[in-house]
């Protein structure tokens, strides 16, 4: 085994530079880890076109799906989209069959190579839900196996029942079915390391599996280098630009932001401009709410914007507002920090864990009304206090550096070496078991 070029098998079912959210995160892990190890990627065939364009020389195995699963894929979409909103608890349950075919085919094609020691280490990165098994872990007797980062399960906060119901929270009992999936417990018991993407998920997994030091907190999201920097300095006399980036669905809280904006003092309001980047089922309602609150002159709906183009919106903003009440990862907060934006976020889930007193404000979730009023208070404070905005801007950039993708990849590879060193120390004892 070369100390510099480990042979790593990466399982990243969702790995696509052209898609948002988990597929994009999966691709960033692949891209940056490949620069540091001899990596072989296993991914779904639906990612082939995008990956062959950006990584034509990498070792990639594409797992195709059966004709039946292709039909089922479209059926799941039809069954789980209601009035333009996705019923995610139901979607994740029904979509498991799609993953299981991938999971089974990966095992069938690669378990012999893993058992024979062709790879120094196996790392399963996606799916990131903490309730999916990885069958190939069964072949990792002498080969270290790392799982994650996995993240999820964060509950809706008390006092936000109306929003929870609009997000189909009454289907959340389906999450418990993951405990019954074949190989689920064995996946975690086999893992040399499990990476949890939030403190909530960390606590849940520790309670469920008693993983001890094998469980590590490791936030799944990172920041591309191009997000760092503020762009051109704003001239005095310009309005203070607020920014929201996210899907327009109930739990993201764009309506809460609009109501908060309507509550700030008229003088401060006259100095502000809000841009909402994103689209979704709530857009028509949000546009009507903007008219009802008489904010149409200072609120712009930019619509859906490709991720590669969102940087210009960050660079033109002064304050980032993201009152999402239930967020697992919240990469947009990291991107805003990298662009030097003071952030105001709700204190629930992963996004609050990114924050420090030097990057902005986290808002307690006592009730919807309290969130609206505290958000209005913090917006007004930042609009009126230029020195505070500057201090938090500098703090945000400094804090965000640790989330740069290149830095995260270095941490992952260091973890590989740590696990392999442990295996070398304990292998004689393991051989006697």
Buried (B, 14 or more C-beta within 10 A) or exposed (E): EEEEEBBBBBBBBBBBBBBBBBBBBBBBBBBBBBEBBBBBBBBBEBBBEBBEEEBEEBEBEBBBBEEEBEEBBEEBEEEBEEEEBBBBBBBBBBBBEBBBBBBEBBBEEBBEBBBEEEBBBBBBBBBBBBBBBBBBBBBBEEBBBBBBBBBBBBEBBEBBEEBBEBBBBEBBEBBEEBEEBEBBBBBBEBBBBBBBBBBBBBBBBBEEBEBEEBBBBBBBBBBBEEBBEBEEEBEEEEBBBBBBBBBBBBBBBBBBBBBBBBBBEEEBBEBBBBBBBBBBBBBEEBBEBBEEBEBEEBBBBBEEBEBEEBBEBBBBBBBBBBBBBBBBBBBBBBBBBBBBBBBBBBBBBBBBBBBBEEBBBBBEBEEBEEBBBBBBBBBBBBBBEEEEBEEBBBBBBBBBEEBBBBBBBBEBBEBBEEBBEBBEEEEEEEEEE
